[in-house]
């Protein structure tokens, strides 16, 4: 029996995004002016994040990057 995928509600999409964020808790953020930050990429392990951050620093030496552990729970996941 085929499933109708046109009727997927937004709450299930939000839950899927929250679940994906929990799978990849390590993130590389780019530090912007005025104490702002932008998430560049997410990773499952700290080692992967560190290696990719080194490469980003080589490609854009004038930008500031930082590896962070994103442990804030999303409201949609609760």
N, CA, C, O and CB atoms as a CASP TS submission, in Angstrom:
PFRMAT TS
TARGET T0000
AUTHOR 0000-0000-0000
METHOD Language model
MODEL 1
PARENT N/A
ATOM      1  N   UNK     1       0.848  -1.172   0.000  1.00  0.00           N
ATOM      2  CA  UNK     1       0.000   0.000   0.000  1.00  0.00           C
ATOM      3  C   UNK     1       0.895   1.237   0.000  1.00  0.00           C
ATOM      4  O   UNK     1       1.823   1.327   0.804  1.00  0.00           O
ATOM      5  CB  UNK     1      -0.966  -0.003   1.222  1.00  0.00           C
ATOM      6  N   UNK     2       0.632   2.171  -0.876  1.00  0.00           N
ATOM      7  CA  UNK     2       1.455   3.376  -0.956  1.00  0.00           C
ATOM      8  C   UNK     2       1.006   4.399   0.076  1.00  0.00           C
ATOM      9  O   UNK     2      -0.155   4.430   0.485  1.00  0.00           O
ATOM     10  CB  UNK     2       1.394   3.982  -2.364  1.00  0.00           C
ATOM     11  N   UNK     3       1.938   5.219   0.478  1.00  0.00           N
ATOM     12  CA  UNK     3       1.647   6.246   1.471  1.00  0.00           C
ATOM     13  C   UNK     3       1.533   7.590   0.790  1.00  0.00           C
ATOM     14  O   UNK     3       2.218   7.864  -0.195  1.00  0.00           O
ATOM     15  CB  UNK     3       2.728   6.285   2.563  1.00  0.00           C
ATOM     16  N   UNK     4       0.664   8.421   1.323  1.00  0.00           N
ATOM     17  CA  UNK     4       0.496   9.765   0.800  1.00  0.00           C
ATOM     18  C   UNK     4       1.482  10.679   1.508  1.00  0.00           C
ATOM     19  O   UNK     4       1.308  10.975   2.690  1.00  0.00           O
ATOM     20  CB  UNK     4      -0.965  10.266   0.982  1.00  0.00           C
ATOM     21  N   UNK     5       2.506  11.127   0.812  1.00  0.00           N
ATOM     22  CA  UNK     5       3.526  11.981   1.425  1.00  0.00           C
ATOM     23  C   UNK     5       3.189  13.455   1.311  1.00  0.00           C
ATOM     24  O   UNK     5       3.924  14.299   1.823  1.00  0.00           O
ATOM     25  CB  UNK     5       4.871  11.722   0.792  1.00  0.00           C
ATOM     26  N   UNK     6       2.070  13.783   0.636  1.00  0.00           N
ATOM     27  CA  UNK     6       1.681  15.186   0.494  1.00  0.00           C
ATOM     28  C   UNK     6       1.096  15.751   1.779  1.00  0.00           C
ATOM     29  O   UNK     6       1.057  16.970   1.950  1.00  0.00           O
ATOM     30  CB  UNK     6       0.678  15.337  -0.630  1.00  0.00           C
ATOM     31  N   UNK     7       0.646  14.901   2.679  1.00  0.00           N
ATOM     32  CA  UNK     7      -0.030  15.376   3.875  1.00  0.00           C
ATOM     33  C   UNK     7       0.867  15.374   5.104  1.00  0.00           C
ATOM     34  O   UNK     7       0.369  15.226   6.220  1.00  0.00           O
ATOM     35  CB  UNK     7      -1.240  14.538   4.136  1.00  0.00           C
ATOM     36  N   UNK     8       2.163  15.532   4.933  1.00  0.00           N
ATOM     37  CA  UNK     8       3.087  15.594   6.068  1.00  0.00           C
ATOM     38  C   UNK     8       2.905  16.944   6.751  1.00  0.00           C
ATOM     39  O   UNK     8       3.024  17.994   6.119  1.00  0.00           O
ATOM     40  CB  UNK     8       4.579  15.386   5.610  1.00  0.00           C
ATOM     41  N   UNK     9       2.615  16.902   8.049  1.00  0.00           N
ATOM     42  CA  UNK     9       2.389  18.159   8.764  1.00  0.00           C
ATOM     43  C   UNK     9       3.705  18.797   9.181  1.00  0.00           C
ATOM     44  O   UNK     9       4.751  18.148   9.181  1.00  0.00           O
ATOM     45  CB  UNK     9       1.510  17.924   9.994  1.00  0.00           C
ATOM     46  N   UNK    10       3.642  20.058   9.531  1.00  0.00           N
ATOM     47  CA  UNK    10       4.856  20.804   9.861  1.00  0.00           C
ATOM     48  C   UNK    10       5.480  20.345  11.173  1.00  0.00           C
ATOM     49  O   UNK    10       6.685  20.507  11.365  1.00  0.00           O
ATOM     50  CB  UNK    10       4.550  22.282   9.935  1.00  0.00           C
ATOM     51  N   UNK    11       4.689  19.778  12.078  1.00  0.00           N
ATOM     52  CA  UNK    11       5.267  19.325  13.343  1.00  0.00           C
ATOM     53  C   UNK    11       6.194  18.138  13.131  1.00  0.00           C
ATOM     54  O   UNK    11       7.213  18.025  13.812  1.00  0.00           O
ATOM     55  CB  UNK    11       4.164  18.954  14.332  1.00  0.00           C
ATOM     56  N   UNK    12       5.861  17.257  12.203  1.00  0.00           N
ATOM     57  CA  UNK    12       6.752  16.122  11.948  1.00  0.00           C
ATOM     58  C   UNK    12       8.034  16.595  11.277  1.00  0.00           C
ATOM     59  O   UNK    12       9.102  16.041  11.535  1.00  0.00           O
ATOM     60  CB  UNK    12       6.051  15.063  11.073  1.00  0.00           C
ATOM     61  N   UNK    13       7.950  17.613  10.417  1.00  0.00           N
ATOM     62  CA  UNK    13       9.155  18.172   9.803  1.00  0.00           C
ATOM     63  C   UNK    13      10.023  18.838  10.865  1.00  0.00           C
ATOM     64  O   UNK    13      11.247  18.707  10.833  1.00  0.00           O
ATOM     65  CB  UNK    13       8.788  19.185   8.695  1.00  0.00           C
ATOM     66  N   UNK    14       9.413  19.540  11.790  1.00  0.00           N
ATOM     67  CA  UNK    14      10.157  20.200  12.864  1.00  0.00           C
ATOM     68  C   UNK    14      10.824  19.164  13.754  1.00  0.00           C
ATOM     69  O   UNK    14      11.964  19.356  14.177  1.00  0.00           O
ATOM     70  CB  UNK    14       9.229  21.102  13.698  1.00  0.00           C
ATOM     71  N   UNK    15      10.137  18.081  14.041  1.00  0.00           N
ATOM     72  CA  UNK    15      10.717  17.011  14.856  1.00  0.00           C
ATOM     73  C   UNK    15      11.892  16.361  14.141  1.00  0.00           C
ATOM     74  O   UNK    15      12.888  16.010  14.773  1.00  0.00           O
ATOM     75  CB  UNK    15       9.656  15.955  15.192  1.00  0.00           C
ATOM     76  N   UNK    16      11.782  16.199  12.830  1.00  0.00           N
ATOM     77  CA  UNK    16      12.874  15.601  12.060  1.00  0.00           C
ATOM     78  C   UNK    16      14.102  16.499  12.100  1.00  0.00           C
ATOM     79  O   UNK    16      15.221  16.001  12.224  1.00  0.00           O
ATOM     80  CB  UNK    16      12.440  15.353  10.602  1.00  0.00           C
ATOM     81  N   UNK    17      13.920  17.790  12.000  1.00  0.00           N
ATOM     82  CA  UNK    17      15.042  18.726  12.075  1.00  0.00           C
ATOM     83  C   UNK    17      15.670  18.686  13.465  1.00  0.00           C
ATOM     84  O   UNK    17      16.895  18.680  13.590  1.00  0.00           O
ATOM     85  CB  UNK    17      14.580  20.160  11.735  1.00  0.00           C
ATOM     86  N   UNK    18      14.850  18.659  14.503  1.00  0.00           N
ATOM     87  CA  UNK    18      15.373  18.591  15.869  1.00  0.00           C
ATOM     88  C   UNK    18      16.154  17.297  16.086  1.00  0.00           C
ATOM     89  O   UNK    18      17.196  17.305  16.740  1.00  0.00           O
ATOM     90  CB  UNK    18      14.226  18.696  16.891  1.00  0.00           C
ATOM     91  N   UNK    19      15.657  16.189  15.541  1.00  0.00           N
ATOM     92  CA  UNK    19      16.347  14.915  15.669  1.00  0.00           C
ATOM     93  C   UNK    19      17.697  14.954  14.959  1.00  0.00           C
ATOM     94  O   UNK    19      18.683  14.426  15.472  1.00  0.00           O
ATOM     95  CB  UNK    19      15.484  13.784  15.108  1.00  0.00           C
ATOM     96  N   UNK    20      17.744  15.572  13.793  1.00  0.00           N
ATOM     97  CA  UNK    20      18.997  15.699  13.045  1.00  0.00           C
ATOM     98  C   UNK    20      20.000  16.529  13.821  1.00  0.00           C
ATOM     99  O   UNK    20      21.188  16.206  13.831  1.00  0.00           O
ATOM    100  CB  UNK    20      18.746  16.327  11.669  1.00  0.00           C
ATOM    101  N   UNK    21      19.552  17.587  14.468  1.00  0.00           N
ATOM    102  CA  UNK    21      20.462  18.409  15.267  1.00  0.00           C
ATOM    103  C   UNK    21      21.031  17.608  16.429  1.00  0.00           C
ATOM    104  O   UNK    21      22.193  17.794  16.793  1.00  0.00           O
ATOM    105  CB  UNK    21      19.741  19.660  15.790  1.00  0.00           C
ATOM    106  N   UNK    22      20.232  16.719  17.019  1.00  0.00           N
ATOM    107  CA  UNK    22      20.738  15.906  18.122  1.00  0.00           C
ATOM    108  C   UNK    22      21.750  14.884  17.642  1.00  0.00           C
ATOM    109  O   UNK    22      22.630  14.487  18.406  1.00  0.00           O
ATOM    110  CB  UNK    22      19.594  15.204  18.830  1.00  0.00           C
ATOM    111  N   UNK    23      21.646  14.452  16.402  1.00  0.00           N
ATOM    112  CA  UNK    23      22.625  13.514  15.849  1.00  0.00           C
ATOM    113  C   UNK    23      23.962  14.189  15.593  1.00  0.00           C
ATOM    114  O   UNK    23      25.006  13.540  15.659  1.00  0.00           O
ATOM    115  CB  UNK    23      22.101  12.900  14.558  1.00  0.00           C
ATOM    116  N   UNK    24      23.944  15.475  15.302  1.00  0.00           N
ATOM    117  CA  UNK    24      25.153  16.235  14.981  1.00  0.00           C
ATOM    118  C   UNK    24      25.321  17.385  15.966  1.00  0.00           C
ATOM    119  O   UNK    24      25.059  18.536  15.615  1.00  0.00           O
ATOM    120  CB  UNK    24      25.099  16.771  13.530  1.00  0.00           C
ATOM    121  N   UNK    25      25.754  17.094  17.200  1.00  0.00           N
ATOM    122  CA  UNK    25      25.810  18.159  18.204  1.00  0.00           C
ATOM    123  C   UNK    25      27.003  19.100  18.065  1.00  0.00           C
ATOM    124  O   UNK    25      26.959  20.213  18.589  1.00  0.00           O
ATOM    125  CB  UNK    25      25.834  17.553  19.559  1.00  0.00           C
ATOM    126  N   UNK    26      28.064  18.690  17.377  1.00  0.00           N
ATOM    127  CA  UNK    26      29.234  19.556  17.231  1.00  0.00           C
ATOM    128  C   UNK    26      29.033  20.463  16.022  1.00  0.00           C
ATOM    129  O   UNK    26      28.669  20.004  14.940  1.00  0.00           O
ATOM    130  CB  UNK    26      30.538  18.716  17.082  1.00  0.00           C
ATOM    131  N   UNK    27      29.273  21.738  16.219  1.00  0.00           N
ATOM    132  CA  UNK    27      29.054  22.698  15.143  1.00  0.00           C
ATOM    133  C   UNK    27      30.253  23.625  15.005  1.00  0.00           C
ATOM    134  O   UNK    27      30.940  23.929  15.981  1.00  0.00           O
ATOM    135  CB  UNK    27      27.776  23.512  15.395  1.00  0.00           C
ATOM    136  N   UNK    28      30.488  24.063  13.783  1.00  0.00           N
ATOM    137  CA  UNK    28      31.468  25.123  13.525  1.00  0.00           C
ATOM    138  C   UNK    28      30.666  26.397  13.324  1.00  0.00           C
ATOM    139  O   UNK    28      29.775  26.460  12.477  1.00  0.00           O
ATOM    140  CB  UNK    28      32.390  24.801  12.264  1.00  0.00           C
ATOM    141  N   UNK    29      30.992  27.406  14.110  1.00  0.00           N
ATOM    142  CA  UNK    29      30.319  28.691  13.968  1.00  0.00           C
ATOM    143  C   UNK    29      31.331  29.736  13.523  1.00  0.00           C
ATOM    144  O   UNK    29      32.499  29.702  13.910  1.00  0.00           O
ATOM    145  CB  UNK    29      29.636  29.114  15.295  1.00  0.00           C
ATOM    146  N   UNK    30      30.863  30.650  12.713  1.00  0.00           N
ATOM    147  CA  UNK    30      31.689  31.776  12.289  1.00  0.00           C
ATOM    148  C   UNK    30      31.315  32.966  13.151  1.00  0.00           C
ATOM    149  O   UNK    30      30.145  33.331  13.261  1.00  0.00           O
ATOM    150  CB  UNK    30      31.500  32.095  10.765  1.00  0.00           C
ATOM    151  N   UNK    31      32.327  33.566  13.760  1.00  0.00           N
ATOM    152  CA  UNK    31      32.099  34.706  14.634  1.00  0.00           C
ATOM    153  C   UNK    31      31.978  35.967  13.788  1.00  0.00           C
ATOM    154  O   UNK    31      32.867  36.295  13.002  1.00  0.00           O
ATOM    155  CB  UNK    31      33.240  34.845  15.676  1.00  0.00           C
ATOM    156  N   UNK    32      30.869  36.660  13.963  1.00  0.00           N
ATOM    157  CA  UNK    32      30.568  37.866  13.209  1.00  0.00           C
ATOM    158  C   UNK    32      30.666  39.088  14.114  1.00  0.00           C
ATOM    159  O   UNK    32      30.747  38.945  15.334  1.00  0.00           O
ATOM    160  CB  UNK    32      29.171  37.774  12.575  1.00  0.00           C
ATOM    161  N   UNK    33      30.660  40.279  13.539  1.00  0.00           N
ATOM    162  CA  UNK    33      30.689  41.488  14.374  1.00  0.00           C
ATOM    163  C   UNK    33      29.460  41.579  15.287  1.00  0.00           C
ATOM    164  O   UNK    33      28.447  40.918  15.057  1.00  0.00           O
ATOM    165  CB  UNK    33      30.772  42.740  13.487  1.00  0.00           C
ATOM    166  N   UNK    34      29.571  42.390  16.295  1.00  0.00           N
ATOM    167  CA  UNK    34      28.488  42.628  17.263  1.00  0.00           C
ATOM    168  C   UNK    34      28.064  41.372  18.004  1.00  0.00           C
ATOM    169  O   UNK    34      26.884  41.187  18.301  1.00  0.00           O
ATOM    170  CB  UNK    34      27.292  43.213  16.560  1.00  0.00           C
ATOM    171  N   UNK    35      29.032  40.507  18.305  1.00  0.00           N
ATOM    172  CA  UNK    35      28.814  39.296  19.093  1.00  0.00           C
ATOM    173  C   UNK    35      27.777  38.358  18.481  1.00  0.00           C
ATOM    174  O   UNK    35      27.096  37.633  19.206  1.00  0.00           O
ATOM    175  CB  UNK    35      28.387  39.671  20.483  1.00  0.00           C
ATOM    176  N   UNK    36      27.654  38.363  17.169  1.00  0.00           N
ATOM    177  CA  UNK    36      26.758  37.447  16.479  1.00  0.00           C
ATOM    178  C   UNK    36      27.560  36.254  15.984  1.00  0.00           C
ATOM    179  O   UNK    36      28.785  36.303  15.884  1.00  0.00           O
ATOM    180  CB  UNK    36      26.031  38.153  15.303  1.00  0.00           C
ATOM    181  N   UNK    37      26.837  35.179  15.678  1.00  0.00           N
ATOM    182  CA  UNK    37      27.498  33.993  15.141  1.00  0.00           C
ATOM    183  C   UNK    37      26.588  33.335  14.119  1.00  0.00           C
ATOM    184  O   UNK    37      25.366  33.474  14.165  1.00  0.00           O
ATOM    185  CB  UNK    37      27.866  32.996  16.272  1.00  0.00           C
ATOM    186  N   UNK    38      27.209  32.617  13.200  1.00  0.00           N
ATOM    187  CA  UNK    38      26.472  31.896  12.172  1.00  0.00           C
ATOM    188  C   UNK    38      26.991  30.469  12.121  1.00  0.00           C
ATOM    189  O   UNK    38      28.197  30.249  12.012  1.00  0.00           O
ATOM    190  CB  UNK    38      26.607  32.591  10.786  1.00  0.00           C
ATOM    191  N   UNK    39      26.093  29.503  12.199  1.00  0.00           N
ATOM    192  CA  UNK    39      26.483  28.100  12.114  1.00  0.00           C
ATOM    193  C   UNK    39      26.852  27.773  10.674  1.00  0.00           C
ATOM    194  O   UNK    39      26.065  27.982   9.750  1.00  0.00           O
ATOM    195  CB  UNK    39      25.345  27.169  12.617  1.00  0.00           C
ATOM    196  N   UNK    40      28.054  27.261  10.506  1.00  0.00           N
ATOM    197  CA  UNK    40      28.566  26.946   9.174  1.00  0.00           C
ATOM    198  C   UNK    40      28.316  25.475   8.831  1.00  0.00           C
ATOM    199  O   UNK    40      27.884  25.161   7.722  1.00  0.00           O
ATOM    200  CB  UNK    40      30.071  27.267   9.087  1.00  0.00           C
ATOM    201  N   UNK    41      28.586  24.573   9.779  1.00  0.00           N
ATOM    202  CA  UNK    41      28.430  23.140   9.527  1.00  0.00           C
ATOM    203  C   UNK    41      28.230  22.406  10.846  1.00  0.00           C
ATOM    204  O   UNK    41      28.580  22.915  11.911  1.00  0.00           O
ATOM    205  CB  UNK    41      29.660  22.572   8.769  1.00  0.00           C
ATOM    206  N   UNK    42      27.659  21.194  10.764  1.00  0.00           N
ATOM    207  CA  UNK    42      27.435  20.354  11.942  1.00  0.00           C
ATOM    208  C   UNK    42      28.096  18.993  11.722  1.00  0.00           C
ATOM    209  O   UNK    42      28.190  18.501  10.598  1.00  0.00           O
ATOM    210  CB  UNK    42      25.908  20.188  12.227  1.00  0.00           C
ATOM    211  N   UNK    43      28.557  18.393  12.842  1.00  0.00           N
ATOM    212  CA  UNK    43      29.272  17.127  12.766  1.00  0.00           C
ATOM    213  C   UNK    43      28.886  16.228  13.931  1.00  0.00           C
ATOM    214  O   UNK    43      28.419  16.698  14.968  1.00  0.00           O
ATOM    215  CB  UNK    43      30.786  17.361  12.752  1.00  0.00           C
ATOM    216  N   UNK    44      29.086  14.942  13.744  1.00  0.00           N
ATOM    217  CA  UNK    44      28.806  13.978  14.807  1.00  0.00           C
ATOM    218  C   UNK    44      29.930  13.905  15.838  1.00  0.00           C
ATOM    219  O   UNK    44      29.674  13.612  17.006  1.00  0.00           O
ATOM    220  CB  UNK    44      28.574  12.606  14.210  1.00  0.00           C
ATOM    221  N   UNK    45      31.159  14.166  15.427  1.00  0.00           N
ATOM    222  CA  UNK    45      32.272  14.039  16.363  1.00  0.00           C
ATOM    223  C   UNK    45      33.079  15.334  16.418  1.00  0.00           C
ATOM    224  O   UNK    45      33.110  16.116  15.468  1.00  0.00           O
ATOM    225  CB  UNK    45      33.179  12.862  15.966  1.00  0.00           C
ATOM    226  N   UNK    46      33.716  15.526  17.538  1.00  0.00           N
ATOM    227  CA  UNK    46      34.548  16.718  17.726  1.00  0.00           C
ATOM    228  C   UNK    46      35.750  16.693  16.786  1.00  0.00           C
ATOM    229  O   UNK    46      36.158  17.728  16.259  1.00  0.00           O
ATOM    230  CB  UNK    46      35.021  16.821  19.189  1.00  0.00           C
ATOM    231  N   UNK    47      36.307  15.516  16.583  1.00  0.00           N
ATOM    232  CA  UNK    47      37.468  15.373  15.708  1.00  0.00           C
ATOM    233  C   UNK    47      37.142  15.838  14.289  1.00  0.00           C
ATOM    234  O   UNK    47      37.933  16.549  13.670  1.00  0.00           O
ATOM    235  CB  UNK    47      37.948  13.914  15.691  1.00  0.00           C
ATOM    236  N   UNK    48      35.983  15.439  13.777  1.00  0.00           N
ATOM    237  CA  UNK    48      35.574  15.881  12.435  1.00  0.00           C
ATOM    238  C   UNK    48      35.416  17.393  12.375  1.00  0.00           C
ATOM    239  O   UNK    48      35.816  18.031  11.401  1.00  0.00           O
ATOM    240  CB  UNK    48      34.260  15.204  12.025  1.00  0.00           C
ATOM    241  N   UNK    49      34.831  17.955  13.417  1.00  0.00           N
ATOM    242  CA  UNK    49      34.634  19.407  13.452  1.00  0.00           C
ATOM    243  C   UNK    49      35.971  20.140  13.496  1.00  0.00           C
ATOM    244  O   UNK    49      36.155  21.135  12.794  1.00  0.00           O
ATOM    245  CB  UNK    49      33.777  19.803  14.665  1.00  0.00           C
ATOM    246  N   UNK    50      36.906  19.657  14.314  1.00  0.00           N
ATOM    247  CA  UNK    50      38.224  20.294  14.406  1.00  0.00           C
ATOM    248  C   UNK    50      38.971  20.250  13.073  1.00  0.00           C
ATOM    249  O   UNK    50      39.560  21.246  12.653  1.00  0.00           O
ATOM    250  CB  UNK    50      39.063  19.614  15.491  1.00  0.00           C
ATOM    251  N   UNK    51      38.943  19.102  12.416  1.00  0.00           N
ATOM    252  CA  UNK    51      39.638  18.963  11.124  1.00  0.00           C
ATOM    253  C   UNK    51      39.046  19.897  10.070  1.00  0.00           C
ATOM    254  O   UNK    51      39.779  20.535   9.315  1.00  0.00           O
ATOM    255  CB  UNK    51      39.564  17.506  10.630  1.00  0.00           C
ATOM    256  N   UNK    52      37.731  19.971  10.025  1.00  0.00           N
ATOM    257  CA  UNK    52      37.090  20.843   9.048  1.00  0.00           C
ATOM    258  C   UNK    52      37.301  22.314   9.380  1.00  0.00           C
ATOM    259  O   UNK    52      37.399  23.145   8.477  1.00  0.00           O
ATOM    260  CB  UNK    52      35.606  20.539   8.971  1.00  0.00           C
ATOM    261  N   UNK    53      37.372  22.643  10.670  1.00  0.00           N
ATOM    262  CA  UNK    53      37.628  24.028  11.042  1.00  0.00           C
ATOM    263  C   UNK    53      39.034  24.452  10.613  1.00  0.00           C
ATOM    264  O   UNK    53      39.224  25.582  10.161  1.00  0.00           O
ATOM    265  CB  UNK    53      37.451  24.216  12.557  1.00  0.00           C
ATOM    266  N   UNK    54      40.016  23.567  10.747  1.00  0.00           N
ATOM    267  CA  UNK    54      41.368  23.891  10.286  1.00  0.00           C
ATOM    268  C   UNK    54      41.379  24.184   8.798  1.00  0.00           C
ATOM    269  O   UNK    54      42.056  25.108   8.345  1.00  0.00           O
ATOM    270  CB  UNK    54      42.331  22.746  10.600  1.00  0.00           C
ATOM    271  N   UNK    55      40.634  23.404   8.044  1.00  0.00           N
ATOM    272  CA  UNK    55      40.558  23.627   6.594  1.00  0.00           C
ATOM    273  C   UNK    55      39.878  24.960   6.277  1.00  0.00           C
ATOM    274  O   UNK    55      40.311  25.680   5.377  1.00  0.00           O
ATOM    275  CB  UNK    55      39.798  22.473   5.914  1.00  0.00           C
ATOM    276  N   UNK    56      38.825  25.285   7.006  1.00  0.00           N
ATOM    277  CA  UNK    56      38.133  26.564   6.789  1.00  0.00           C
ATOM    278  C   UNK    56      39.043  27.743   7.116  1.00  0.00           C
ATOM    279  O   UNK    56      39.012  28.769   6.436  1.00  0.00           O
ATOM    280  CB  UNK    56      36.856  26.637   7.643  1.00  0.00           C
ATOM    281  N   UNK    57      39.846  27.592   8.153  1.00  0.00           N
ATOM    282  CA  UNK    57      40.794  28.663   8.506  1.00  0.00           C
ATOM    283  C   UNK    57      41.843  28.849   7.423  1.00  0.00           C
ATOM    284  O   UNK    57      42.297  29.969   7.188  1.00  0.00           O
ATOM    285  CB  UNK    57      41.479  28.356   9.844  1.00  0.00           C
ATOM    286  N   UNK    58      42.234  27.759   6.755  1.00  0.00           N
ATOM    287  CA  UNK    58      43.193  27.872   5.656  1.00  0.00           C
ATOM    288  C   UNK    58      42.567  28.552   4.449  1.00  0.00           C
ATOM    289  O   UNK    58      43.217  29.344   3.768  1.00  0.00           O
ATOM    290  CB  UNK    58      43.720  26.492   5.264  1.00  0.00           C
ATOM    291  N   UNK    59      41.306  28.241   4.186  1.00  0.00           N
ATOM    292  CA  UNK    59      40.633  28.807   3.018  1.00  0.00           C
ATOM    293  C   UNK    59      40.252  30.274   3.208  1.00  0.00           C
ATOM    294  O   UNK    59      40.299  31.061   2.263  1.00  0.00           O
ATOM    295  CB  UNK    59      39.397  28.002   2.701  1.00  0.00           C
ATOM    296  N   UNK    60      39.877  30.635   4.428  1.00  0.00           N
ATOM    297  CA  UNK    60      39.505  32.027   4.723  1.00  0.00           C
ATOM    298  C   UNK    60      40.237  32.492   5.978  1.00  0.00           C
ATOM    299  O   UNK    60      39.666  32.479   7.069  1.00  0.00           O
ATOM    300  CB  UNK    60      37.959  32.168   4.907  1.00  0.00           C
ATOM    301  N   UNK    61      41.492  32.900   5.833  1.00  0.00           N
ATOM    302  CA  UNK    61      42.293  33.239   7.013  1.00  0.00           C
ATOM    303  C   UNK    61      41.821  34.490   7.760  1.00  0.00           C
ATOM    304  O   UNK    61      42.173  34.666   8.926  1.00  0.00           O
ATOM    305  CB  UNK    61      43.716  33.429   6.601  1.00  0.00           C
ATOM    306  N   UNK    62      41.045  35.348   7.131  1.00  0.00           N
ATOM    307  CA  UNK    62      40.608  36.566   7.804  1.00  0.00           C
ATOM    308  C   UNK    62      39.294  36.383   8.572  1.00  0.00           C
ATOM    309  O   UNK    62      38.813  37.333   9.189  1.00  0.00           O
ATOM    310  CB  UNK    62      40.453  37.675   6.793  1.00  0.00           C
ATOM    311  N   UNK    63      38.710  35.191   8.546  1.00  0.00           N
ATOM    312  CA  UNK    63      37.477  34.913   9.285  1.00  0.00           C
ATOM    313  C   UNK    63      37.811  34.189  10.590  1.00  0.00           C
ATOM    314  O   UNK    63      38.834  33.513  10.696  1.00  0.00           O
ATOM    315  CB  UNK    63      36.497  34.065   8.425  1.00  0.00           C
ATOM    316  N   UNK    64      36.935  34.342  11.574  1.00  0.00           N
ATOM    317  CA  UNK    64      37.107  33.681  12.868  1.00  0.00           C
ATOM    318  C   UNK    64      36.089  32.555  13.007  1.00  0.00           C
ATOM    319  O   UNK    64      34.887  32.773  12.855  1.00  0.00           O
ATOM    320  CB  UNK    64      36.961  34.695  14.032  1.00  0.00           C
ATOM    321  N   UNK    65      36.576  31.350  13.297  1.00  0.00           N
ATOM    322  CA  UNK    65      35.719  30.186  13.474  1.00  0.00           C
ATOM    323  C   UNK    65      35.941  29.594  14.858  1.00  0.00           C
ATOM    324  O   UNK    65      36.993  29.781  15.470  1.00  0.00           O
ATOM    325  CB  UNK    65      35.992  29.130  12.380  1.00  0.00           C
ATOM    326  N   UNK    66      34.914  28.867  15.346  1.00  0.00           N
ATOM    327  CA  UNK    66      35.015  28.212  16.642  1.00  0.00           C
ATOM    328  C   UNK    66      34.177  26.933  16.608  1.00  0.00           C
ATOM    329  O   UNK    66      33.103  26.903  16.007  1.00  0.00           O
ATOM    330  CB  UNK    66      34.546  29.164  17.793  1.00  0.00           C
ATOM    331  N   UNK    67      34.676  25.879  17.256  1.00  0.00           N
ATOM    332  CA  UNK    67      33.922  24.642  17.396  1.00  0.00           C
ATOM    333  C   UNK    67      33.142  24.722  18.695  1.00  0.00           C
ATOM    334  O   UNK    67      33.699  25.044  19.744  1.00  0.00           O
ATOM    335  CB  UNK    67      34.858  23.389  17.371  1.00  0.00           C
ATOM    336  N   UNK    68      31.835  24.425  18.621  1.00  0.00           N
ATOM    337  CA  UNK    68      30.983  24.472  19.809  1.00  0.00           C
ATOM    338  C   UNK    68      30.173  23.188  19.908  1.00  0.00           C
ATOM    339  O   UNK    68      29.920  22.518  18.907  1.00  0.00           O
ATOM    340  CB  UNK    68      30.046  25.704  19.771  1.00  0.00           C
ATOM    341  N   UNK    69      29.769  22.858  21.128  1.00  0.00           N
ATOM    342  CA  UNK    69      28.870  21.735  21.368  1.00  0.00           C
ATOM    343  C   UNK    69      27.495  22.332  21.602  1.00  0.00           C
ATOM    344  O   UNK    69      27.280  23.022  22.598  1.00  0.00           O
ATOM    345  CB  UNK    69      29.338  20.844  22.591  1.00  0.00           C
ATOM    346  N   UNK    70      26.566  22.076  20.702  1.00  0.00           N
ATOM    347  CA  UNK    70      25.225  22.650  20.766  1.00  0.00           C
ATOM    348  C   UNK    70      24.331  21.726  21.572  1.00  0.00           C
ATOM    349  O   UNK    70      23.801  20.753  21.036  1.00  0.00           O
ATOM    350  CB  UNK    70      24.642  22.880  19.345  1.00  0.00           C
ATOM    351  N   UNK    71      24.159  22.016  22.843  1.00  0.00           N
ATOM    352  CA  UNK    71      23.385  21.135  23.719  1.00  0.00           C
ATOM    353  C   UNK    71      22.067  21.760  24.131  1.00  0.00           C
ATOM    354  O   UNK    71      21.391  21.224  25.009  1.00  0.00           O
ATOM    355  CB  UNK    71      24.188  20.784  24.951  1.00  0.00           C
ATOM    356  N   UNK    72      21.681  22.868  23.534  1.00  0.00           N
ATOM    357  CA  UNK    72      20.412  23.508  23.901  1.00  0.00           C
ATOM    358  C   UNK    72      19.259  22.715  23.318  1.00  0.00           C
ATOM    359  O   UNK    72      19.231  22.465  22.113  1.00  0.00           O
ATOM    360  CB  UNK    72      20.361  24.978  23.409  1.00  0.00           C
ATOM    361  N   UNK    73      18.307  22.315  24.150  1.00  0.00           N
ATOM    362  CA  UNK    73      17.163  21.574  23.614  1.00  0.00           C
ATOM    363  C   UNK    73      16.236  22.491  22.833  1.00  0.00           C
ATOM    364  O   UNK    73      15.994  23.631  23.233  1.00  0.00           O
ATOM    365  CB  UNK    73      16.391  20.889  24.744  1.00  0.00           C
ATOM    366  N   UNK    74      15.724  21.996  21.731  1.00  0.00           N
ATOM    367  CA  UNK    74      14.757  22.751  20.949  1.00  0.00           C
ATOM    368  C   UNK    74      13.378  22.625  21.581  1.00  0.00           C
ATOM    369  O   UNK    74      13.050  21.594  22.167  1.00  0.00           O
ATOM    370  CB  UNK    74      14.733  22.264  19.486  1.00  0.00           C
ATOM    371  N   UNK    75      12.581  23.662  21.463  1.00  0.00           N
ATOM    372  CA  UNK    75      11.209  23.617  22.005  1.00  0.00           C
ATOM    373  C   UNK    75      10.379  22.588  21.263  1.00  0.00           C
ATOM    374  O   UNK    75       9.481  21.976  21.842  1.00  0.00           O
ATOM    375  CB  UNK    75      10.533  25.003  21.913  1.00  0.00           C
ATOM    376  N   UNK    76      10.673  22.392  19.980  1.00  0.00           N
ATOM    377  CA  UNK    76       9.908  21.431  19.188  1.00  0.00           C
ATOM    378  C   UNK    76      10.195  19.995  19.598  1.00  0.00           C
ATOM    379  O   UNK    76       9.357  19.117  19.388  1.00  0.00           O
ATOM    380  CB  UNK    76      10.212  21.611  17.715  1.00  0.00           C
ATOM    381  N   UNK    77      11.349  19.742  20.173  1.00  0.00           N
ATOM    382  CA  UNK    77      11.721  18.384  20.559  1.00  0.00           C
ATOM    383  C   UNK    77      11.094  17.976  21.872  1.00  0.00           C
ATOM    384  O   UNK    77      11.075  16.791  22.207  1.00  0.00           O
ATOM    385  CB  UNK    77      13.218  18.258  20.653  1.00  0.00           C
ATOM    386  N   UNK    78      10.587  18.925  22.613  1.00  0.00           N
ATOM    387  CA  UNK    78      10.006  18.633  23.933  1.00  0.00           C
ATOM    388  C   UNK    78       8.548  18.238  23.812  1.00  0.00           C
ATOM    389  O   UNK    78       7.898  17.958  24.819  1.00  0.00           O
ATOM    390  CB  UNK    78      10.140  19.843  24.864  1.00  0.00           C
TER
END
